[in-house]
Amino acid sequence: MAITYSLELATDMTSAQALRLIAEHFGFKWSDDNHLSGPSVSISAIEMTGSWREIMEEGFHFSPELSVGFRISNLGNHEEGTRFMLRATMLLLDRSRDGVLLCNGERIILQRLGGQLVLNEDEGCWTDGFRLENEIQLPHEKRSLPSPLL
């Protein structure tokens, strides 16, 4: 069973541009026209429309144009897949206005709103086990981020 994450972004990039950026930066391979494969992670992207976009705007107070999906395999190296996901997230956030990374569509992993990057301190992955905070090179803070979607 895989773990799914989604990065909801306010950006001017199209889904094709976002995937191409990730493919070129990390050397990921194209599975098909809409999906990339990397070490223990597969990535897709779609332009956002409709009710999910409205839900995100109501809950997070920004209107995402793009949703990038990450599927982390439990069969491969889970830590490596998670690290690539965070690196790709930082790459895309650097070229976007606002964004939120969600686990299973509801649990906040991190968010950047109004230029302020916040890591959810309730997620143990930042300091326990994988120590993923080392992957975050941008100025940030850690605090509890209860999800408006729960």
C-alpha positions as CSV (number, residue, x, y, z in Angstrom):
1,M,0.0,0.0,0.0
2,A,1.3,3.4,-0.9
3,I,1.0,6.7,1.0
4,T,-0.4,9.6,-1.1
5,Y,0.4,13.3,-0.7
6,S,-0.8,16.3,-2.6
7,L,0.8,19.7,-3.0
8,E,-1.8,22.4,-3.7
9,L,-0.2,25.4,-5.3
10,A,-1.2,29.0,-6.2
11,T,1.1,29.3,-9.3
12,D,1.3,30.3,-12.9
13,M,2.8,27.0,-13.9
14,T,0.8,24.4,-15.9
15,S,0.8,20.8,-14.9
16,A,3.2,20.0,-17.8
17,Q,5.6,22.8,-16.8
18,A,5.7,21.5,-13.2
19,L,6.3,17.9,-14.2
20,R,9.0,19.0,-16.7
21,L,10.7,21.1,-14.0
22,I,10.8,18.1,-11.6
23,A,12.0,15.7,-14.4
24,E,14.8,18.0,-15.5
25,H,15.9,18.9,-12.0
26,F,15.9,15.4,-10.5
27,G,16.4,13.3,-13.6
28,F,13.1,11.4,-13.1
29,K,11.7,9.3,-15.9
30,W,8.4,9.9,-17.7
31,S,6.0,7.0,-17.1
32,D,3.5,8.5,-19.6
33,D,2.6,12.1,-20.6
34,N,1.2,12.9,-17.2
35,H,3.3,10.9,-14.7
36,L,6.9,10.8,-13.5
37,S,8.7,8.0,-11.7
38,G,11.6,8.4,-9.4
39,P,13.2,6.4,-6.6
40,S,10.2,5.0,-4.6
41,V,7.9,7.9,-5.7
42,S,5.6,8.6,-8.6
43,I,4.4,12.1,-9.4
44,S,1.4,13.5,-11.3
45,A,0.0,17.0,-11.7
46,I,-3.4,18.4,-12.7
47,E,-4.8,21.9,-13.0
48,M,-7.4,22.5,-10.3
49,T,-11.0,23.3,-11.0
50,G,-14.3,22.9,-9.3
51,S,-15.3,22.1,-5.8
52,W,-11.9,21.0,-4.5
53,R,-10.4,24.3,-5.4
54,E,-13.3,26.1,-3.6
55,I,-12.8,23.9,-0.5
56,M,-9.1,24.7,-0.5
57,E,-9.8,28.5,-0.9
58,E,-12.3,28.4,2.0
59,G,-10.0,26.4,4.3
60,F,-6.6,27.9,3.5
61,H,-7.6,31.3,2.1
62,F,-5.7,30.9,-1.2
63,S,-6.9,29.6,-4.5
64,P,-4.7,26.8,-5.9
65,E,-4.4,26.5,-9.6
66,L,-2.3,23.3,-9.6
67,S,-2.3,20.0,-7.6
68,V,0.8,17.8,-7.7
69,G,0.3,14.3,-6.4
70,F,3.0,12.2,-4.8
71,R,2.6,8.5,-4.3
72,I,5.3,7.1,-1.9
73,S,5.8,3.3,-2.3
74,N,5.9,1.1,0.8
75,L,7.7,-1.5,-1.2
76,G,10.7,0.5,-2.0
77,N,12.8,2.9,0.1
78,H,10.1,4.9,1.8
79,E,12.6,7.4,3.3
80,E,14.2,8.1,-0.1
81,G,10.7,8.6,-1.7
82,T,9.7,11.0,1.0
83,R,12.9,13.0,0.7
84,F,12.4,13.4,-3.0
85,M,8.9,14.5,-2.4
86,L,10.1,17.2,-0.1
87,R,12.8,18.4,-2.4
88,A,10.3,18.6,-5.3
89,T,7.9,20.4,-3.0
90,M,10.6,23.0,-2.2
91,L,11.5,23.4,-5.9
92,L,7.8,24.1,-6.8
93,L,7.1,26.3,-3.8
94,D,10.1,28.4,-4.9
95,R,8.3,29.1,-8.2
96,S,4.8,29.6,-6.7
97,R,2.9,32.0,-4.5
98,D,1.2,29.9,-1.8
99,G,0.9,26.2,-1.2
100,V,0.1,23.4,1.2
101,L,1.4,19.8,1.3
102,L,-1.3,17.4,2.5
103,C,-1.1,13.8,3.5
104,N,-4.2,11.8,2.3
105,G,-5.9,15.0,1.3
106,E,-6.4,16.4,4.8
107,R,-3.4,16.2,7.2
108,I,-1.1,19.3,6.8
109,I,2.5,18.5,6.5
110,L,3.7,22.0,5.7
111,Q,2.2,25.2,4.2
112,R,3.4,28.5,2.8
113,L,0.9,31.3,3.0
114,G,1.8,34.9,2.4
115,G,5.5,33.9,2.0
116,Q,5.8,32.3,5.4
117,L,6.8,28.6,5.4
118,V,5.5,26.6,8.4
119,L,6.2,23.0,9.1
120,N,3.5,21.1,11.1
121,E,5.3,20.3,14.4
122,D,2.6,17.6,15.1
123,E,4.2,15.6,12.3
124,G,7.0,13.6,13.9
125,C,8.9,13.3,10.6
126,W,10.7,16.6,11.1
127,T,12.6,15.5,14.1
128,D,12.0,11.8,14.6
129,G,13.0,8.9,12.4
130,F,13.8,10.5,9.0
131,R,14.7,13.9,10.4
132,L,13.3,15.6,7.3
133,E,13.7,19.1,8.5
134,N,17.3,18.9,7.1
135,E,15.7,18.9,3.6
136,I,14.1,22.3,4.2
137,Q,16.6,25.0,3.1
138,L,14.1,28.0,3.2
139,P,13.6,30.0,6.3
140,H,10.7,28.4,8.3
141,E,9.1,27.9,11.6
142,K,7.5,24.9,13.2
143,R,4.1,25.0,14.9
144,S,1.0,23.1,15.2
145,L,-1.2,23.3,12.0
146,P,-4.6,21.9,12.6
147,S,-6.3,21.1,9.3
148,P,-9.5,23.1,8.4
149,L,-10.4,20.1,6.3
150,L,-10.9,17.7,9.3
